[in-house]
Amino acid sequence: MLGQVLLESLARHGEAVALIDGDRRLSHREVAEGALRWARLLEARIAKGSNAPLALQLPNSADYAVIVTALLLLGVPVLPVNPQWSPAEIARSLGGQRLAGVLASRPSLANWQTCPAFASTPLLPLEELLEQFGQIEPLPPPVMDPALLENRPALCLMTSGTTGEPKVVVRTHGNLLANARQVGSALDWQAGWRVLPVTPFHHANGFSNGMLLPLLRGCCVIVLRQFFPATVTRLMRDPGVDVLVASPVVYQSLLASPDDALALGNLRQALSSGAPLPADVCERAAAMGVGPIRELYGSSETGTISIEPARRTGAVRSAGIPVPGVEVAILSDQGAVLPVGAVGLVGIRSPAVMQGYWTPGGLDPARSPQGWYLTGDRGFLDPSGELHLQGRVRAFINAGGNKVDPGEIETLLQQIPGVVRGRVSGRPRSTGGEMISARVTVRPGCGLDQSALLAALRPQLAEYKLPRHFELQEDDSPALPDKHTSFQPGKN
């Protein structure tokens, strides 16, 4: 369904540029042709199975977008994987879910080969497939019944969810298409606009709003492989950018330089997501003559929920107005809808909300009896319908725009021989966001220090999840449970 809609869009926009990746430029027609070649390459190499996803562990690139289009055409779900994640982390998050294959570079696949959980999974080296790419005939465009594909999984995202435990979010072709139509209607991007996502494609926002949405709207995606302020500024000037999709940290970096800030002033839209946008960033932007930076609020489970309107300087900020097709309500702990102005749990109903969380026993839709998905945030709606957030039900650490569950790190700390207990929290950074801090109690004479703890954690965690500050103390008392309490609606 989504693959066919995407192919039709690519055909309509033909020779217009769809992807700029360094010196490489692909037209919409070339993206379509490349996707059909990749579909031919992949269909014979992946394991066939009921909705088994293919893991894609690659940095942002033009090939990434073309491969995703190919998988959507084949009806194979995509599992975007952060290149920083270790196979052990991925295995924990998947919880036994089978993969159709893993597509990554050879060095990355060498790590996958050492993980017993993926011993029987087909491993597909990107370098080998690229060598064969030009020698293979494209696959004829697959013809599938849209009604059958609408509820078929298209995207699997690994997330902490609202409880902090690793989960796999399953979103269907219908979910992704609904999200694209909702956000496209709210932002009104025009064909030919150039969109620069300073957001990884493995991230929910980068995948949907930084890659799929621009291609469906006939826009051009400017691929950024690694963030440097000078690189973003150069791209905003040449070839030029209409829309910047970035995190608050990116805007803070750009506004630190008058030259970088000047380039921001030429944007049609400046969109921020991934973490709350500090008020001082908006004030600094306004003082430097930069147009309003608007926040997008959403999640892996829901897609984009709301978008902040363009505001005059000094106006009260919010998480914005729900995009068309998204229903937002504020609920009590018992699930009752609360009146305007009352603070409670943020509930969402929308055709873009995930099909559910994957579990070995089947999909868990994670809905209330009334069909609300609870985001894990608390907030209220004002009389104009804007959503105001009042913090998380469960506290996460914002490490450079990445949501980190302290409980995951604590569990791993307590598996290290010699550790009695570990407590992980966030410490504010002067540059914004938080630094991960660990207070670790160890047994006397165990020989553990910061270096030893990091060495034990590093194979199990992405680099951004590793604590940057340790406080160690010794204690020979029995180990006791030390857990973060998680809020459960209806329970005390």
C-alpha positions as CSV (number, residue, x, y, z in Angstrom):
1,M,0.0,0.0,0.0
2,L,2.5,2.6,1.2
3,G,5.1,1.4,-1.3
4,Q,2.7,1.7,-4.2
5,V,1.6,5.2,-3.1
6,L,5.3,6.2,-2.9
7,L,6.0,4.8,-6.3
8,E,3.1,6.8,-7.8
9,S,4.4,10.0,-6.2
10,L,7.9,9.3,-7.5
11,A,6.5,8.8,-11.0
12,R,4.5,12.1,-10.9
13,H,7.6,14.1,-10.0
14,G,9.9,12.4,-12.5
15,E,13.1,14.2,-13.2
16,A,12.9,16.6,-10.2
17,V,15.7,16.0,-7.7
18,A,14.5,13.8,-4.8
19,L,17.8,13.1,-2.9
20,I,21.0,15.1,-2.6
21,D,23.8,13.1,-0.8
22,G,27.0,15.0,-1.1
23,D,27.9,15.2,-4.9
24,R,25.3,12.5,-5.6
25,R,21.8,13.6,-6.9
26,L,18.9,11.2,-7.6
27,S,15.7,12.2,-9.4
28,H,12.4,10.9,-8.2
29,R,12.4,8.6,-11.3
30,E,15.9,7.3,-10.3
31,V,14.7,6.6,-6.8
32,A,11.8,4.6,-8.2
33,E,14.1,2.6,-10.5
34,G,16.7,2.1,-7.8
35,A,14.0,0.8,-5.4
36,L,12.8,-1.8,-7.9
37,R,16.4,-3.0,-8.4
38,W,16.9,-3.2,-4.6
39,A,13.6,-5.1,-4.4
40,R,15.0,-7.7,-6.9
41,L,18.3,-7.9,-4.9
42,L,16.6,-8.4,-1.6
43,E,13.7,-10.7,-2.3
44,A,15.9,-13.8,-2.9
45,R,18.2,-13.1,0.0
46,I,15.9,-12.6,3.0
47,A,14.1,-15.2,5.1
48,K,10.5,-15.5,4.3
49,G,8.2,-15.4,7.3
50,S,5.0,-13.9,8.7
51,N,5.8,-10.2,9.1
52,A,9.5,-10.8,10.1
53,P,11.2,-7.4,9.7
54,L,14.6,-6.7,8.0
55,A,17.0,-4.8,10.3
56,L,18.7,-1.9,8.6
57,Q,21.8,-0.7,10.5
58,L,23.1,2.1,8.3
59,P,23.9,5.8,8.6
60,N,21.8,8.3,6.7
61,S,22.4,8.1,3.0
62,A,20.5,8.2,-0.3
63,D,20.8,4.4,-0.5
64,Y,19.0,4.2,2.9
65,A,15.9,5.9,1.4
66,V,15.9,3.8,-1.7
67,I,16.3,0.5,0.2
68,V,13.4,1.5,2.5
69,T,11.2,2.2,-0.6
70,A,12.2,-1.3,-1.9
71,L,11.2,-3.0,1.3
72,L,7.8,-1.2,1.4
73,L,7.2,-2.4,-2.2
74,L,8.0,-6.0,-1.2
75,G,5.8,-5.7,1.9
76,V,8.7,-6.5,4.2
77,P,8.7,-4.5,7.5
78,V,11.7,-2.2,8.1
79,L,13.5,-2.3,11.5
80,P,15.7,0.8,11.6
81,V,18.7,0.2,13.9
82,N,20.8,2.9,15.5
83,P,24.4,2.3,14.2
84,Q,25.6,2.8,17.8
85,W,23.6,-0.1,19.2
86,S,25.3,-3.4,19.9
87,P,23.7,-6.7,18.8
88,A,23.3,-7.6,22.5
89,E,21.1,-4.4,23.0
90,I,19.1,-5.3,19.9
91,A,18.5,-8.9,21.0
92,R,17.2,-7.6,24.4
93,S,14.8,-5.2,22.8
94,L,13.5,-7.8,20.2
95,G,12.8,-10.4,22.9
96,G,13.0,-13.3,20.6
97,Q,11.4,-11.8,17.5
98,R,12.7,-13.3,14.3
99,L,14.4,-11.2,11.7
100,A,14.1,-11.6,7.9
101,G,17.7,-10.4,7.7
102,V,20.2,-7.8,8.7
103,L,21.5,-5.3,6.1
104,A,24.6,-3.4,7.3
105,S,28.2,-2.7,6.4
106,R,30.7,-5.6,6.8
107,P,32.3,-4.2,10.0
108,S,28.9,-3.9,11.6
109,L,27.9,-7.4,10.5
110,A,31.1,-8.8,12.1
111,N,29.5,-7.8,15.5
112,W,26.2,-9.4,14.6
113,Q,28.0,-12.7,13.8
114,T,29.3,-12.9,17.4
115,C,25.8,-12.7,18.9
116,P,24.2,-16.1,19.4
117,A,20.6,-14.7,19.1
118,F,21.3,-14.0,15.4
119,A,23.1,-17.2,14.5
120,S,20.5,-18.2,11.9
121,T,19.7,-14.7,10.6
122,P,20.7,-13.9,7.0
123,L,23.4,-11.2,7.1
124,L,23.5,-9.0,4.0
125,P,26.7,-6.9,3.5
126,L,25.9,-3.5,1.9
127,E,29.2,-3.5,0.0
128,E,28.4,-6.8,-1.7
129,L,24.9,-5.7,-2.7
130,L,26.1,-2.4,-4.1
131,E,28.6,-4.3,-6.3
132,Q,25.7,-6.3,-7.8
133,F,23.3,-3.4,-8.0
134,G,24.1,-2.3,-11.6
135,Q,24.0,-5.8,-12.9
136,I,20.5,-6.8,-12.0
137,E,17.2,-6.2,-13.7
138,P,14.6,-4.2,-11.8
139,L,11.7,-6.1,-10.3
140,P,8.4,-5.3,-12.1
141,P,6.3,-3.1,-9.8
142,P,4.5,-5.5,-7.4
143,V,0.7,-5.4,-7.5
144,M,-0.8,-5.9,-4.1
145,D,-4.3,-5.4,-2.8
146,P,-4.2,-2.1,-0.8
147,A,-6.9,-3.4,1.6
148,L,-4.7,-6.3,2.6
149,L,-1.6,-4.2,3.0
150,E,-3.3,-1.4,5.1
151,N,-3.1,-3.4,8.3
152,R,0.2,-5.2,7.5
153,P,3.3,-4.2,9.5
154,A,5.6,-1.7,7.6
155,L,7.8,-0.3,10.3
156,C,9.2,-1.7,13.6
157,L,10.8,0.7,16.0
158,M,12.7,-0.2,19.1
159,T,11.8,2.1,22.0
160,S,11.6,2.3,25.7
161,G,7.8,2.9,25.5
162,T,6.0,4.5,28.4
163,T,7.1,2.0,31.0
164,G,10.9,2.2,30.3
165,E,11.2,-1.5,29.3
166,P,12.6,-2.1,25.8
167,K,9.8,-2.7,23.3
168,V,9.2,-3.1,19.6
169,V,6.6,-0.7,18.2
170,V,4.7,-2.1,15.2
171,R,3.3,0.4,12.7
172,T,1.4,-0.5,9.6
173,H,1.3,0.8,6.1
174,G,-2.0,2.5,7.0
175,N,-0.4,4.1,10.2
176,L,2.5,5.6,8.2
177,L,0.4,6.8,5.4
178,A,-2.1,8.4,7.8
179,N,0.8,10.2,9.6
180,A,2.2,11.5,6.3
181,R,-1.2,12.9,5.3
182,Q,-1.8,14.4,8.7
183,V,1.6,16.2,8.9
184,G,1.6,17.1,5.2
185,S,-1.8,18.8,5.6
186,A,-0.6,20.7,8.7
187,L,2.7,21.9,7.3
188,D,1.6,22.2,3.6
189,W,5.0,21.3,2.1
190,Q,5.2,22.1,-1.6
191,A,6.7,19.9,-4.4
192,G,10.3,21.0,-5.0
193,W,11.0,22.3,-1.5
194,R,14.3,21.2,0.0
195,V,14.1,19.5,3.3
196,L,17.2,19.0,5.5
197,P,16.6,16.5,8.3
198,V,19.3,16.8,11.0
199,T,17.8,13.7,12.4
200,P,18.8,10.0,11.9
201,F,16.6,8.0,9.6
202,H,16.6,5.3,12.3
203,H,14.7,7.7,14.6
204,A,10.9,7.8,14.3
205,N,10.8,11.5,13.3
206,G,13.7,11.2,10.9
207,F,12.1,8.1,9.2
208,S,8.6,9.6,8.8
209,N,9.1,13.3,8.6
210,G,12.7,13.5,7.4
211,M,12.5,10.8,4.7
212,L,9.0,9.4,3.8
213,L,7.0,12.6,4.0
214,P,9.3,14.7,1.7
215,L,9.3,11.9,-0.9
216,L,5.5,11.6,-0.8
217,R,5.1,15.4,-1.2
218,G,7.5,15.6,-4.1
219,C,10.1,17.4,-2.0
220,C,13.9,17.0,-2.1
221,V,15.7,15.4,0.9
222,I,19.2,16.8,1.6
223,V,21.0,13.9,3.3
224,L,23.2,14.8,6.3
225,R,25.5,12.0,7.3
226,Q,27.0,13.6,10.3
227,F,26.1,16.8,12.2
228,F,28.6,19.7,12.2
229,P,27.2,23.2,12.5
230,A,29.5,24.4,9.6
231,T,28.2,21.6,7.4
232,V,24.5,22.5,8.1
233,T,25.2,26.2,7.4
234,R,26.9,25.3,4.1
235,L,23.9,23.2,3.0
236,M,21.4,25.9,4.0
237,R,23.3,28.2,1.6
238,D,24.2,25.8,-1.1
239,P,22.1,24.1,-2.4
240,G,19.7,26.0,-0.1
241,V,17.1,24.7,2.3
242,D,13.4,25.4,2.8
243,V,12.7,23.3,5.8
244,L,15.1,22.3,8.7
245,V,14.0,19.4,10.9
246,A,16.3,19.2,13.9
247,S,16.6,18.9,17.7
248,P,16.9,21.7,20.2
249,V,20.7,20.9,20.6
250,V,21.2,21.6,16.9
251,Y,19.4,25.0,17.1
252,Q,21.5,25.9,20.2
253,S,24.7,25.1,18.2
254,L,23.6,27.1,15.2
255,L,22.5,30.1,17.2
256,A,25.9,30.2,18.9
257,S,27.4,31.7,15.7
258,P,26.1,34.8,14.0
259,D,27.0,33.3,10.5
260,D,25.1,30.1,11.3
261,A,22.1,32.0,12.7
262,L,22.0,34.2,9.6
263,A,21.6,31.1,7.4
264,L,18.6,30.0,9.6
265,G,16.9,33.3,8.6
266,N,16.4,32.0,5.0
267,L,14.2,29.0,6.0
268,R,10.5,28.7,5.2
269,Q,10.1,26.5,8.3
270,A,12.3,25.6,11.3
271,L,11.0,22.6,13.1
272,S,12.3,21.1,16.4
273,S,11.6,17.7,17.9
274,G,13.1,15.1,20.1
275,A,13.1,17.1,23.4
276,P,11.4,20.3,24.7
277,L,12.7,23.4,23.1
278,P,14.1,25.8,25.8
279,A,12.5,29.2,25.9
280,D,15.9,30.9,25.8
281,V,16.6,29.3,22.4
282,C,13.4,30.8,21.0
283,E,14.2,34.2,22.5
284,R,17.8,34.1,21.1
285,A,16.5,33.2,17.7
286,A,14.0,36.1,17.7
287,A,16.7,38.5,18.9
288,M,18.9,37.4,15.9
289,G,16.1,37.9,13.4
290,V,15.5,34.2,12.9
291,G,11.9,33.2,12.2
292,P,9.9,31.2,14.7
293,I,11.2,27.7,15.6
294,R,8.2,25.4,15.9
295,E,8.0,22.3,18.0
296,L,6.7,19.0,16.8
297,Y,5.3,16.7,19.6
298,G,5.0,13.0,19.0
299,S,6.4,9.6,19.7
300,S,7.4,6.3,18.0
301,E,4.0,4.9,18.9
302,T,1.9,7.7,17.5
303,G,3.8,9.6,14.9
304,T,3.4,13.4,15.0
305,I,0.6,14.4,17.4
306,S,0.8,18.2,17.4
307,I,2.7,21.1,15.9
308,E,3.2,24.5,17.5
309,P,1.9,27.4,15.5
310,A,4.2,30.2,14.3
311,R,4.1,32.7,17.1
312,R,5.0,36.2,17.8
313,T,7.9,36.9,20.2
314,G,6.9,36.6,23.9
315,A,3.8,34.5,23.3
316,V,3.0,31.6,25.6
317,R,4.5,28.4,24.1
318,S,2.9,25.0,24.0
319,A,3.2,21.6,22.4
320,G,0.9,22.9,19.7
321,I,-2.4,22.1,18.0
322,P,-3.2,18.5,17.2
323,V,-2.6,17.8,13.5
324,P,-5.7,17.0,11.4
325,G,-7.0,13.5,12.2
326,V,-5.5,13.3,15.7
327,E,-7.7,13.4,18.7
328,V,-6.2,14.4,22.0
329,A,-7.8,14.1,25.4
330,I,-6.7,14.6,29.0
331,L,-7.6,11.6,31.2
332,S,-7.8,11.0,34.9
333,D,-6.0,8.1,36.5
334,Q,-9.2,6.1,36.1
335,G,-9.6,6.9,32.4
336,A,-12.3,9.6,32.5
337,V,-11.9,12.6,30.1
338,L,-11.1,15.7,32.1
339,P,-12.4,19.2,31.3
340,V,-10.4,22.0,29.6
341,G,-7.6,23.3,31.9
342,A,-7.4,20.2,34.1
343,V,-4.0,18.4,34.3
344,G,-4.0,14.6,33.6
345,L,-2.7,11.9,31.4
346,V,-2.3,12.7,27.7
347,G,-4.4,10.3,25.6
348,I,-4.3,9.9,21.8
349,R,-6.7,8.4,19.2
350,S,-5.6,8.5,15.6
351,P,-5.3,6.2,12.5
352,A,-1.6,6.9,12.8
353,V,-1.2,5.3,16.2
354,M,0.7,2.0,16.2
355,Q,-0.9,-1.4,15.7
356,G,0.7,-2.4,19.0
357,Y,3.8,-3.6,20.8
358,W,5.3,-6.9,19.6
359,T,5.3,-9.6,22.3
360,P,6.0,-13.3,22.0
361,G,2.3,-13.9,22.7
362,G,1.1,-11.5,20.0
363,L,0.6,-7.8,19.5
364,D,-0.3,-5.7,22.6
365,P,-2.4,-2.7,21.3
366,A,-1.7,-0.8,24.5
367,R,-5.0,1.0,24.5
368,S,-7.5,1.9,27.2
369,P,-11.0,0.3,26.9
370,Q,-12.1,3.6,25.2
371,G,-9.3,3.2,22.6
372,W,-6.9,5.9,24.0
373,Y,-3.2,5.4,23.8
374,L,-1.4,7.0,26.8
375,T,1.8,8.8,25.8
376,G,3.3,8.7,29.3
377,D,3.1,12.5,29.5
378,R,1.0,14.7,31.7
379,G,-0.6,17.9,30.4
380,F,-3.7,20.0,29.8
381,L,-5.6,21.5,26.9
382,D,-6.3,25.2,26.9
383,P,-9.5,26.8,25.6
384,S,-8.0,27.3,22.1
385,G,-7.3,23.5,21.9
386,E,-3.5,23.8,22.3
387,L,-1.8,21.0,24.3
388,H,0.5,22.0,27.2
389,L,2.8,19.4,28.7
390,Q,3.6,19.1,32.4
391,G,6.3,16.5,32.4
392,R,6.6,12.7,32.2
393,V,4.7,10.1,34.2
394,R,8.0,8.3,34.4
395,A,11.3,10.2,34.3
396,F,13.7,9.5,31.5
397,I,17.1,11.1,30.9
398,N,17.5,13.4,27.9
399,A,21.0,12.6,26.8
400,G,21.6,14.9,23.8
401,G,18.1,14.5,22.5
402,N,18.1,10.7,23.1
403,K,15.6,9.3,25.6
404,V,17.5,7.0,27.9
405,D,15.8,4.8,30.5
406,P,17.8,4.7,33.7
407,G,16.3,1.3,34.6
408,E,18.0,-0.4,31.7
409,I,21.4,0.8,32.8
410,E,20.7,-0.1,36.5
411,T,19.7,-3.6,35.5
412,L,23.0,-4.1,33.7
413,L,25.0,-2.5,36.5
414,Q,23.5,-5.0,39.0
415,Q,24.5,-7.9,36.8
416,I,28.2,-7.0,37.1
417,P,29.9,-9.3,39.7
418,G,30.9,-7.2,42.7
419,V,28.1,-4.6,42.3
420,V,25.6,-4.4,45.2
421,R,23.3,-1.8,43.7
422,G,23.3,0.9,41.1
423,R,21.2,4.1,40.8
424,V,21.2,6.1,37.6
425,S,20.0,9.6,37.1
426,G,20.4,12.7,34.9
427,R,22.5,15.7,35.8
428,P,21.9,19.0,34.0
429,R,24.5,20.1,31.5
430,S,25.5,23.7,31.1
431,T,24.9,23.3,27.4
432,G,21.4,21.8,27.8
433,G,20.1,18.3,28.2
434,E,21.4,15.9,30.8
435,M,24.5,13.9,31.6
436,I,24.0,10.3,32.7
437,S,25.3,9.8,36.3
438,A,25.6,6.5,38.1
439,R,25.9,6.0,41.9
440,V,27.2,2.5,42.3
441,T,27.7,0.5,45.5
442,V,30.3,-2.2,45.3
443,R,31.5,-4.9,47.6
444,P,34.8,-4.2,49.4
445,G,37.9,-5.6,47.7
446,C,36.1,-6.4,44.4
447,G,38.5,-4.2,42.4
448,L,35.8,-2.4,40.5
449,D,36.4,1.2,39.5
450,Q,35.0,3.5,36.8
451,S,37.1,2.0,34.0
452,A,36.0,-1.5,34.9
453,L,32.3,-0.6,35.1
454,L,32.5,1.1,31.7
455,A,34.3,-1.9,30.2
456,A,31.5,-4.2,31.4
457,L,28.7,-1.9,30.2
458,R,30.1,-0.9,26.8
459,P,29.4,-4.2,25.0
460,Q,25.8,-4.0,26.2
461,L,24.9,-0.3,25.5
462,A,25.2,2.3,22.9
463,E,27.8,4.9,23.6
464,Y,25.3,7.7,24.4
465,K,23.7,5.5,27.1
466,L,27.0,5.1,29.1
467,P,27.3,7.0,32.3
468,R,29.7,10.0,32.1
469,H,29.9,10.5,35.8
470,F,30.3,7.8,38.6
471,E,30.1,7.9,42.3
472,L,31.4,4.7,43.9
473,Q,31.1,3.6,47.5
474,E,31.7,0.3,49.2
475,D,29.1,-1.7,51.2
476,D,29.1,-5.4,52.2
477,S,25.4,-5.5,53.2
478,P,23.0,-7.8,51.2
479,A,21.9,-6.5,47.8
480,L,18.3,-5.1,47.9
481,P,16.0,-4.2,45.0
482,D,16.5,-0.6,43.8
483,K,14.0,0.2,41.2
484,H,12.4,3.3,39.7
485,T,8.8,3.4,40.4
486,S,6.6,3.5,37.3
487,F,3.2,5.1,37.3
488,Q,0.3,2.8,36.4
489,P,-3.1,4.5,35.8
490,G,-5.7,3.4,38.4
491,K,-3.1,2.2,40.9
492,N,-1.5,3.8,43.9
